[in-house]
Amino acid sequence: MPLYLLSVCYPADAQQPEPERLQRIMADVGAWRDAVVARGSWVFGGGLHDPSTATTVLDRDGEVLLTDGPFIEAKEQIGGITVIEAADLDEAIEMASAQSRATTTPIEVRPFMHGGTG
């Protein structure tokens, strides 16, 4: 079955919601995850630390160059990722729509090349 990457997108300057709202969002995200697991589509997922914690690695002819921070400076950032199995793009979009409702953020859907795990 094809694999899809669902990326949780946030504005780069986004602030964490107030505790009560964050608790509600996290409960909704947990319910969404449980539903994806129950339908047998869950492969992997997790939240990411702030982009400022990133290290960019580039190998130039055997010399490893390290840069603190993200590779791409952007107005948006990835806050978390989920890898799912779905029959097709329509099914992946259906799951992403429910994830967007839960997270209250946009979700980018991208298919993996070759559509499988091996």
Backbone hydrogen bonds, N-H to C=O, Kabsch-Sander energy under -0.5 kcal/mol:
donor,donor_aa,acceptor,acceptor_aa,energy
4,Y,84,I,-2.5
5,L,110,R,-3.3
6,L,4,Y,-0.6
6,L,82,T,-3.3
7,S,5,L,-0.6
7,S,108,E,-2.6
8,V,6,L,-0.5
8,V,80,G,-2.8
9,C,7,S,-0.6
9,C,106,P,-2.5
10,Y,77,Q,-2.4
12,A,75,K,-3.6
14,A,11,P,-2.1
22,L,18,E,-2.9
23,Q,19,P,-2.4
24,R,20,E,-1.7
25,I,21,R,-2.6
26,M,22,L,-2.9
27,A,23,Q,-2.0
28,D,24,R,-2.3
29,V,25,I,-2.8
30,G,26,M,-2.4
31,A,27,A,-2.2
32,W,28,D,-2.4
33,R,29,V,-2.8
34,D,30,G,-2.4
35,A,31,A,-2.0
36,V,32,W,-2.2
37,V,33,R,-2.7
38,A,34,D,-2.5
39,R,35,A,-1.6
40,G,37,V,-1.6
41,S,36,V,-2.2
42,W,36,V,-0.8
43,V,83,V,-2.1
44,F,83,V,-1.7
46,G,81,I,-2.6
48,L,79,G,-3.1
53,T,50,D,-2.4
54,A,51,P,-1.9
56,T,67,T,-3.1
58,L,65,L,-2.2
60,R,58,L,-0.7
60,R,63,E,-3.0
61,D,59,D,-0.7
63,E,60,R,-1.8
64,V,62,G,-0.6
65,L,58,L,-3.3
65,L,63,E,-0.6
67,T,56,T,-2.2
69,G,54,A,-3.4
73,E,71,F,-0.5
74,A,72,I,-0.6
77,Q,10,Y,-2.7
79,G,8,V,-3.1
79,G,77,Q,-0.6
80,G,8,V,-0.8
81,I,46,G,-2.5
82,T,6,L,-1.8
83,V,44,F,-3.8
84,I,4,Y,-2.5
84,I,82,T,-0.5
85,E,41,S,-2.5
86,A,2,P,-2.2
92,A,88,D,-2.0
93,I,89,L,-2.8
94,E,90,D,-2.0
95,M,91,E,-2.0
96,A,92,A,-2.5
97,S,93,I,-2.5
98,A,94,E,-1.6
99,Q,95,M,-2.0
100,S,96,A,-2.7
101,R,97,S,-2.0
102,A,98,A,-1.9
103,T,99,Q,-3.0
104,T,100,S,-2.2
105,T,100,S,-0.6
108,E,7,S,-2.4
110,R,5,L,-2.1
110,R,108,E,-0.5
112,F,3,L,-2.5
115,G,112,F,-1.1
116,G,113,M,-0.5
